[in-house]
Amino acid sequence: MKNNNDDRNIFKESPILLVSSTRIPEKEKQEGLHYYSVRHSDDCAFTPTTVEKRVRVHHMFDIATEQPLDLSGGELELTKEEQKEIFLAMVYGPFICR
Protein backbone atom coordinates (compact mmCIF):
# COMPACT_ATOMS: atom_id res chain seq x y z
CA MET A 1 0.00 0.00 0.00
CA LYS A 2 1.41 3.36 -1.01
CA ASN A 3 1.97 6.05 1.58
CA ASN A 4 -0.01 9.11 0.49
CA ASN A 5 1.67 12.28 1.82
CA ASP A 6 -1.12 14.57 0.65
CA ASP A 7 -1.98 16.96 3.53
CA ARG A 8 -5.66 16.13 3.12
CA ASN A 9 -4.97 12.56 4.28
CA ILE A 10 -3.33 13.42 7.61
CA PHE A 11 -5.21 12.77 10.84
CA LYS A 12 -3.65 13.21 14.29
CA GLU A 13 -0.27 13.68 12.56
CA SER A 14 -0.51 10.23 10.96
CA PRO A 15 -1.23 9.55 7.30
CA ILE A 16 -4.46 7.73 6.61
CA LEU A 17 -3.39 5.00 4.21
CA LEU A 18 -6.77 3.49 3.48
CA VAL A 19 -10.42 4.49 3.68
CA SER A 20 -13.08 1.84 3.16
CA SER A 21 -16.80 2.42 2.73
CA THR A 22 -17.48 -0.86 4.55
CA ARG A 23 -15.97 -2.70 7.50
CA ILE A 24 -12.61 -4.19 6.60
CA PRO A 25 -12.66 -7.96 7.29
CA GLU A 26 -9.96 -9.26 9.65
CA LYS A 27 -8.51 -11.51 6.92
CA GLU A 28 -7.89 -8.46 4.70
CA LYS A 29 -6.09 -6.38 7.32
CA GLN A 30 -2.38 -5.89 6.69
CA GLU A 31 0.08 -6.53 9.49
CA GLY A 32 1.72 -3.36 10.78
CA LEU A 33 -1.26 -1.09 10.10
CA HIS A 34 -3.78 0.14 12.68
CA TYR A 35 -7.46 -0.13 11.76
CA TYR A 36 -10.33 1.96 13.10
CA SER A 37 -13.99 2.58 12.42
CA VAL A 38 -15.56 6.03 12.21
CA ARG A 39 -19.04 6.54 13.66
CA HIS A 40 -21.38 9.14 12.22
CA SER A 41 -23.66 11.42 14.21
CA ASP A 42 -27.16 10.36 15.27
CA ASP A 43 -28.45 13.49 13.53
CA CYS A 44 -26.47 13.42 10.27
CA ALA A 45 -24.95 10.50 8.37
CA PHE A 46 -22.34 12.87 6.90
CA THR A 47 -20.90 14.09 10.22
CA PRO A 48 -18.17 11.90 11.72
CA THR A 49 -18.30 11.99 15.54
CA THR A 50 -15.98 9.31 16.94
CA VAL A 51 -13.14 7.00 15.96
CA GLU A 52 -13.28 3.57 17.58
CA LYS A 53 -11.68 0.15 17.22
CA ARG A 54 -15.01 -1.25 16.03
CA VAL A 55 -18.32 0.51 15.41
CA ARG A 56 -21.52 -1.52 15.47
CA VAL A 57 -24.16 1.20 14.95
CA HIS A 58 -23.87 4.30 12.74
CA HIS A 59 -20.77 2.99 10.93
CA MET A 60 -19.55 5.62 8.47
CA PHE A 61 -16.28 4.12 7.15
CA ASP A 62 -13.08 2.34 8.22
CA ILE A 63 -9.56 3.78 8.10
CA ALA A 64 -6.04 2.39 8.37
CA THR A 65 -3.04 4.34 9.73
CA GLU A 66 0.66 3.63 10.17
CA GLN A 67 0.71 5.01 13.71
CA PRO A 68 -1.73 3.99 16.45
CA LEU A 69 -4.32 6.54 17.57
CA ASP A 70 -4.85 7.23 21.28
CA LEU A 71 -8.17 5.63 22.18
CA SER A 72 -7.49 5.60 25.92
CA GLY A 73 -11.20 6.09 26.68
CA GLY A 74 -12.25 3.40 24.21
CA GLU A 75 -13.02 5.99 21.55
CA LEU A 76 -11.79 9.31 20.26
CA GLU A 77 -14.47 11.98 20.23
CA LEU A 78 -13.78 14.28 17.30
CA THR A 79 -13.50 18.05 17.57
CA LYS A 80 -14.93 20.18 14.74
CA GLU A 81 -11.45 20.47 13.22
CA GLU A 82 -10.87 16.71 13.48
CA GLN A 83 -14.27 16.08 11.88
CA LYS A 84 -13.13 18.19 8.95
CA GLU A 85 -9.75 16.37 8.74
CA ILE A 86 -11.26 12.91 8.76
CA PHE A 87 -14.04 13.86 6.33
CA LEU A 88 -11.43 15.23 3.89
CA ALA A 89 -9.50 11.97 4.19
CA MET A 90 -12.68 10.12 3.25
CA VAL A 91 -13.29 12.37 0.25
CA TYR A 92 -9.70 12.65 -1.03
CA GLY A 93 -8.04 9.61 0.48
CA PRO A 94 -7.14 6.24 -0.98
CA PHE A 95 -10.74 5.06 -0.98
CA ILE A 96 -11.94 1.49 -1.47
CA CYS A 97 -15.60 1.04 -2.26
CA ARG A 98 -16.89 -2.50 -1.72
Protein Blocks (a to p, Z undefined) as FASTA:
>chain_A
ZZdfbfklggehiacfbdcfbdcdfklpcghiacddddddfkbmkbcfbdcfbdfbhpfb
dcddfbdcdffnopacddfklmmmmmmmmmmmccddZZ
